[in-house]
């Protein structure tokens, strides 16, 4: 526990900066407005009373593809451009502590955007059309997929000083792993199974259906670890 003592202060600093600026509020309001419209239209116009249609909706995935790089684009790019990253690293702080502190802060902001959607769960429970196991599994899947996108966004932010470039790169990184299992019909059979396993949507869709398989959990944790490791290496390159 004491091997990485600076993660919590960095986490608190970043989380405070999110909620002391309009960033977190804009992200959360836009996310809820779009998702609320989608939920309401399916419930009242199409008479579809199911949360699965939200969890497995392309709209939710696209929102995460956009939101994750939006909340991570400034984390390292802005500090690198302003020079404050050098001030931070003159303190006895490890690069991995900086990466993890910033990652967890951005991940919490993403989680905060999901908290108000518990209202949908309550509505479904009142209507009597709810599978609690699938709901829990769906939220777990969203957090894991969102965590991977946040980690990739943080990696992108470590590669440039420009926030807009960081946003575009973060979106591209996330979009690539999201699309991997969508191009299987155009690939040779020997490549299809590998790319399918590497595609984030393949694993997320399985969890969203209520199936929490250890292989899916290992995939997400591996992608998180790899992305954060690469972000750490990228941050360390200033010393080379």
Number of C-alpha atoms within 10 A of each C-alpha: 4 5 7 13 12 17 21 17 13 22 22 15 14 19 20 12 14 17 12 11 10 10 14 20 16 11 19 19 12 14 18 17 11 13 17 14 11 16 20 15 13 16 15 10 9 9 10 14 19 18 21 17 15 18 23 20 13 12 14 17 20 12 15 23 23 20 22 28 31 23 22 29 29 24 25 28 25 19 17 20 14 11 12 13 17 12 9 15 12 10 8 8 15 17 17 19 20 24 24 23 21 25 25 21 24 29 22 15 20 24 17 15 17 16 12 12 14 12 10 17 18 12 13 17 13 10 10 10 13 18 15 12 11 19 20 14 20 26 18 18 28 24 19 24 24 24 25 26 31 33 33 29 36 33 31 32 32 29 18 20 20 17 21 16 16 28 25 17 21 27 24 18 18 24 18 12 19 21 17 19 21 14 11 16 9 8 11 9 10 8 10 17 13 13 19 19 16 19 19 26 23 19 24 27 18 17 25 25 17 19 17 18 11 9 11 21 17 11 17 22 15 13 21 20 14 15 21 23 17 18 26 21 15 17 21 14 11 9 5 4
